[in-house]
Each structure stands twice: as structure tokens, then as C-alpha cells.
Amino acid sequence: MLEDFEDGQDVLVKLRNNDEYLLYDFEMVDESIYDCDDVVMATISSVIKSDFCYKNGTKIELSINDIVELKDPCNEFQYFSG
């Protein structure tokens, strides 16, 4: 599902640890790297809430299992809630 977003499209992502980011350019990470198939890489557009500091444009990797909500940041349309 994450790969279906258009390149450059911001998505509000809330994680299980309550971190929130605007992310874009999602791509699945080759499972042979981590020996699992649930890791996705995305680029940070903006940090909404996090205990860590990231520069905009930083690529991060996260587990799909840690995502609890995906929303459109403009109209609050919910793509996913788990």
C-alpha cells in the first residue's frame, strides 16, 4: 500500500511509539538486507512529534508493523488505521 502513493506525496504517519512524521517517497527495503519483509524506507518532509531530531530530507527505515495510522495531511483522509 505504501508504494501506491505518488512520488513526493506527503503522508502523515503515526507510529506505535507515538512519533509522527510527514513522509514521502516510500519504498520497500529488500528483505535480504534484514531477513524480513516488513521494512520500508521513506524520506522525512517534516517531524511532527519525536524524541529524536531529524533533518528534513533524511531517509528513515521503519517496520510496517509499527505504523498505526496513515493520513492525508491536507484533508485528514485516513488511508489506514491499525
Secondary structure, DSSP 4 states (H G I P E B T S, - for coil): -GGGSPTT--EEEEETTS-EEEEEEEEEPPHHHHT-S-EEEEEEEEEEE-SS---TT-EEEEEGGGEEEEE-TTT--EEEE-
